[in-house]
Amino acid sequence: MAKRDYYEVLGVSRDAAEADVKKAYRRLAMKHHPDRNPNNPEAEGHFKEAKEAYEVLSDQEKRAAYDRFGHAGVQGNQGMGGAGFGGGADAFSDIFGDVFGDIFGAGRRGGRNQVFRGADLRYELELTLEQAVAGDSVSLEIPGQTECGRCGGKGAEPGSQPVTCKTCGGQGQVRVAQGFFSIQQSCPNCGGSGSLIDKPCRECSGRGRVRRVKTLSVKVPAGVDNGDRIRLAREGEAGRNGGPPGDLYVDISVTAHPIFTREGQNLSCEVPVSFATAVLGGAVDVPTLDGNVVLKIPSETQSGSLFRLRGKGVQSVRDSGVGDLFCRVQVETPVNLSGDQKDRLRAFDESLQHDGSRHNPRARSWFDGVKKFFERMGA
C-alpha cells in the first residue's frame, strides 16, 4: 500500500514552520495514542503514521531529502515496521514522552549530559524624553544568578566528582503512570541531573550558581518610545550543567515631560501669548529639543490656534523620517490688574460693543445660534 504524503498526514502545508509541524503532531498523537484507544489497530496505525511523518519533517536534512525525492529520499531511515517503531506499550510511551515531555518537565535527553538554559530577565528602564529622543548610554545593575567561579557551575567542590543517582541509574528520569499514560519525568532524587554531589562547593552550596549583581552598559538608540524593548543576548541568568545563559530584555518607559507631549514622531506643546500679541501679532520664543526657535504669531490669532514647526519632532528609531512640533496658542488672561488698568479695559470693551459683529464675529455667531435654538424650543 502506497504511503500517504507526510504533509498530508500531519495536515500542514509544505512551507510549515517547525513549530507548526510539532503542534500538528502533538494533536494527532493525543488523538490516536494506543493508551487512549485500546484494542484499536486503526488508531495504532494512524499513530505510527503520524510519528513517521514527524520524524522526517522535524529533521532539516531528512525534510530536505523528502521535499526533493519524496519517500525514496528517506526510505533507508524510516519505515512503519523499522527501527524507531518497536512493538509494545513501552515504545509508545517513549514516543508520547517526546511530545509531552515539556508539559510534565521531562524530555528524552536526561542524565549527566542534560543541560538547562538560564532564565530570561526583564528590566524596566525609565528614560527622560531627551534621552529617548537623542539616545544615551546607561548603566544597569542587574541582580541574578551567575555561574559559580569556584566550581565552574558543576556544584561540586574542586577535586571531587558527583556520584550516579541510584533512583534513576544516572538517566535523570523515571517512568510514572498518569491516568491513561505512562510518561517519563525528572527524577525526584537528583532533579534530572542523573548524579548527586557528595561534596558541595563551598561557595555555591552545590547549586553551581551564585546570586550576584552585575553592572551592564546599555546603548539606547535614538528615537525609542514607550513599549520599545532592547534584547541583550546571553545577559540573563546563568544556565545549569553548562547550559547557555538566558537573555536580558530591557523595556523602555519614558517619563512625562513638563513641556512636550509625544505622539509617535510628533511633539506638541502649549504656547501662552499675551492678549496684545494675539490681537496685534508678534513673535514668541518656543523651546524645542534642539534649542529655542522664533514662532511668528499673526494678528487676530484666536486662542487654540495650532502652528506647525516642521522637522522639530522626533526621528524614529525604525526609519530616517523626522516628525514635527505642533504649537497650540493659549491666549493668557491678564491677572492682578490695577484699578486704572481695569477702567481702561472696560472703556476698551465698551468701544467694541458699538460694532460687535465686526470685532467679535465668533461671539455674534454663537449668540445667533443660541437665539435660534430657543426659538425652536418654544415653537
JOSUL-V7150 format. One record per residue. N is the residue number from 0. RES is the residue in three letters. OMEGA is omega in whole degrees, 0 to 359 (none if undefined). Layout:
# JOSUL-V7150
((N | RES | OMEGA) (N | RES | OMEGA))
This chain:
# JOSUL-V7150
((0 | MET | 182) (1 | ALA | 179) (2 | LYS | 176) (3 | ARG | 176) (4 | ASP | 184) (5 | TYR | 179) (6 | TYR | 177) (7 | GLU | 180) (8 | VAL | 182) (9 | LEU | 179) (10 | GLY | 180) (11 | VAL | 178) (12 | SER | 183) (13 | ARG | 177) (14 | ASP | 182) (15 | ALA | 178) (16 | ALA | 181) (17 | GLU | 180) (18 | ALA | 179) (19 | ASP | 177) (20 | VAL | 180) (21 | LYS | 180) (22 | LYS | 180) (23 | ALA | 179) (24 | TYR | 179) (25 | ARG | 182) (26 | ARG | 180) (27 | LEU | 180) (28 | ALA | 178) (29 | MET | 183) (30 | LYS | 190) (31 | HIS | 183) (32 | HIS | 183) (33 | PRO | 180) (34 | ASP | 178) (35 | ARG | 181) (36 | ASN | 183) (37 | PRO | 178) (38 | ASN | 179) (39 | ASN | 183) (40 | PRO | 181) (41 | GLU | 178) (42 | ALA | 179) (43 | GLU | 178) (44 | GLY | 178) (45 | HIS | 181) (46 | PHE | 179) (47 | LYS | 181) (48 | GLU | 179) (49 | ALA | 179) (50 | LYS | 180) (51 | GLU | 179) (52 | ALA | 181) (53 | TYR | 181) (54 | GLU | 179) (55 | VAL | 187) (56 | LEU | 178) (57 | SER | 178) (58 | ASP | 186) (59 | GLN | 182) (60 | GLU | 180) (61 | LYS | 180) (62 | ARG | 179) (63 | ALA | 179) (64 | ALA | 180) (65 | TYR | 180) (66 | ASP | 184) (67 | ARG | 188) (68 | PHE | 182) (69 | GLY | 182) (70 | HIS | 180) (71 | ALA | 182) (72 | GLY | 181) (73 | VAL | 185) (74 | GLN | 182) (75 | GLY | 185) (76 | ASN | 186) (77 | GLN | 174) (78 | GLY | 184) (79 | MET | 180) (80 | GLY | 186) (81 | GLY | 181) (82 | ALA | 182) (83 | GLY | 178) (84 | PHE | 179) (85 | GLY | 185) (86 | GLY | 174) (87 | GLY | 182) (88 | ALA | 182) (89 | ASP | 180) (90 | ALA | 179) (91 | PHE | 178) (92 | SER | 178) (93 | ASP | 179) (94 | ILE | 182) (95 | PHE | 176) (96 | GLY | 176) (97 | ASP | 187) (98 | VAL | 187) (99 | PHE | 182) (100 | GLY | 182) (101 | ASP | 179) (102 | ILE | 184) (103 | PHE | 177) (104 | GLY | 181) (105 | ALA | 176) (106 | GLY | 182) (107 | ARG | 178) (108 | ARG | 180) (109 | GLY | 176) (110 | GLY | 188) (111 | ARG | 182) (112 | ASN | 182) (113 | GLN | 179) (114 | VAL | 181) (115 | PHE | 176) (116 | ARG | 179) (117 | GLY | 182) (118 | ALA | 172) (119 | ASP | 179) (120 | LEU | 179) (121 | ARG | 180) (122 | TYR | 177) (123 | GLU | 184) (124 | LEU | 177) (125 | GLU | 179) (126 | LEU | 169) (127 | THR | 178) (128 | LEU | 180) (129 | GLU | 178) (130 | GLN | 182) (131 | ALA | 183) (132 | VAL | 185) (133 | ALA | 187) (134 | GLY | 183) (135 | ASP | 170) (136 | SER | 183) (137 | VAL | 179) (138 | SER | 181) (139 | LEU | 173) (140 | GLU | 187) (141 | ILE | 173) (142 | PRO | 179) (143 | GLY | 181) (144 | GLN | 176) (145 | THR | 182) (146 | GLU | 180) (147 | CYS | 182) (148 | GLY | 183) (149 | ARG | 184) (150 | CYS | 180) (151 | GLY | 179) (152 | GLY | 182) (153 | LYS | 179) (154 | GLY | 182) (155 | ALA | 176) (156 | GLU | 180) (157 | PRO | 182) (158 | GLY | 179) (159 | SER | 181) (160 | GLN | 174) (161 | PRO | 178) (162 | VAL | 182) (163 | THR | 178) (164 | CYS | 181) (165 | LYS | 182) (166 | THR | 183) (167 | CYS | 180) (168 | GLY | 179) (169 | GLY | 182) (170 | GLN | 180) (171 | GLY | 183) (172 | GLN | 174) (173 | VAL | 180) (174 | ARG | 179) (175 | VAL | 178) (176 | ALA | 177) (177 | GLN | 181) (178 | GLY | 180) (179 | PHE | 193) (180 | PHE | 169) (181 | SER | 187) (182 | ILE | 175) (183 | GLN | 176) (184 | GLN | 182) (185 | SER | 180) (186 | CYS | 181) (187 | PRO | 183) (188 | ASN | 183) (189 | CYS | 179) (190 | GLY | 177) (191 | GLY | 182) (192 | SER | 181) (193 | GLY | 182) (194 | SER | 178) (195 | LEU | 183) (196 | ILE | 178) (197 | ASP | 182) (198 | LYS | 181) (199 | PRO | 177) (200 | CYS | 182) (201 | ARG | 185) (202 | GLU | 184) (203 | CYS | 180) (204 | SER | 175) (205 | GLY | 182) (206 | ARG | 181) (207 | GLY | 180) (208 | ARG | 178) (209 | VAL | 181) (210 | ARG | 180) (211 | ARG | 174) (212 | VAL | 179) (213 | LYS | 181) (214 | THR | 181) (215 | LEU | 173) (216 | SER | 185) (217 | VAL | 176) (218 | LYS | 179) (219 | VAL | 181) (220 | PRO | 180) (221 | ALA | 175) (222 | GLY | 180) (223 | VAL | 183) (224 | ASP | 177) (225 | ASN | 178) (226 | GLY | 177) (227 | ASP | 184) (228 | ARG | 176) (229 | ILE | 180) (230 | ARG | 176) (231 | LEU | 184) (232 | ALA | 174) (233 | ARG | 177) (234 | GLU | 176) (235 | GLY | 181) (236 | GLU | 180) (237 | ALA | 176) (238 | GLY | 179) (239 | ARG | 180) (240 | ASN | 178) (241 | GLY | 179) (242 | GLY | 182) (243 | PRO | 177) (244 | PRO | 176) (245 | GLY | 181) (246 | ASP | 176) (247 | LEU | 178) (248 | TYR | 181) (249 | VAL | 180) (250 | ASP | 185) (251 | ILE | 174) (252 | SER | 183) (253 | VAL | 181) (254 | THR | 180) (255 | ALA | 181) (256 | HIS | 182) (257 | PRO | 184) (258 | ILE | 190) (259 | PHE | 169) (260 | THR | 183) (261 | ARG | 173) (262 | GLU | 184) (263 | GLY | 180) (264 | GLN | 183) (265 | ASN | 174) (266 | LEU | 175) (267 | SER | 178) (268 | CYS | 175) (269 | GLU | 182) (270 | VAL | 177) (271 | PRO | 176) (272 | VAL | 180) (273 | SER | 179) (274 | PHE | 182) (275 | ALA | 180) (276 | THR | 179) (277 | ALA | 181) (278 | VAL | 188) (279 | LEU | 186) (280 | GLY | 181) (281 | GLY | 181) (282 | ALA | 178) (283 | VAL | 175) (284 | ASP | 180) (285 | VAL | 178) (286 | PRO | 170) (287 | THR | 179) (288 | LEU | 177) (289 | ASP | 184) (290 | GLY | 183) (291 | ASN | 171) (292 | VAL | 180) (293 | VAL | 177) (294 | LEU | 180) (295 | LYS | 180) (296 | ILE | 178) (297 | PRO | 176) (298 | SER | 179) (299 | GLU | 176) (300 | THR | 180) (301 | GLN | 176) (302 | SER | 182) (303 | GLY | 178) (304 | SER | 186) (305 | LEU | 178) (306 | PHE | 186) (307 | ARG | 175) (308 | LEU | 185) (309 | ARG | 176) (310 | GLY | 180) (311 | LYS | 177) (312 | GLY | 187) (313 | VAL | 171) (314 | GLN | 183) (315 | SER | 176) (316 | VAL | 185) (317 | ARG | 177) (318 | ASP | 186) (319 | SER | 181) (320 | GLY | 179) (321 | VAL | 180) (322 | GLY | 183) (323 | ASP | 175) (324 | LEU | 179) (325 | PHE | 182) (326 | CYS | 178) (327 | ARG | 183) (328 | VAL | 174) (329 | GLN | 180) (330 | VAL | 186) (331 | GLU | 177) (332 | THR | 180) (333 | PRO | 178) (334 | VAL | 177) (335 | ASN | 180) (336 | LEU | 175) (337 | SER | 179) (338 | GLY | 179) (339 | ASP | 180) (340 | GLN | 178) (341 | LYS | 179) (342 | ASP | 180) (343 | ARG | 180) (344 | LEU | 177) (345 | ARG | 179) (346 | ALA | 179) (347 | PHE | 181) (348 | ASP | 179) (349 | GLU | 180) (350 | SER | 179) (351 | LEU | 185) (352 | GLN | 181) (353 | HIS | 179) (354 | ASP | 188) (355 | GLY | 182) (356 | SER | 180) (357 | ARG | 185) (358 | HIS | 182) (359 | ASN | 184) (360 | PRO | 182) (361 | ARG | 179) (362 | ALA | 180) (363 | ARG | 179) (364 | SER | 181) (365 | TRP | 180) (366 | PHE | 176) (367 | ASP | 177) (368 | GLY | 178) (369 | VAL | 180) (370 | LYS | 180) (371 | LYS | 179) (372 | PHE | 182) (373 | PHE | 176) (374 | GLU | 178) (375 | ARG | 178) (376 | MET | 182) (377 | GLY | 183) (378 | ALA | none))
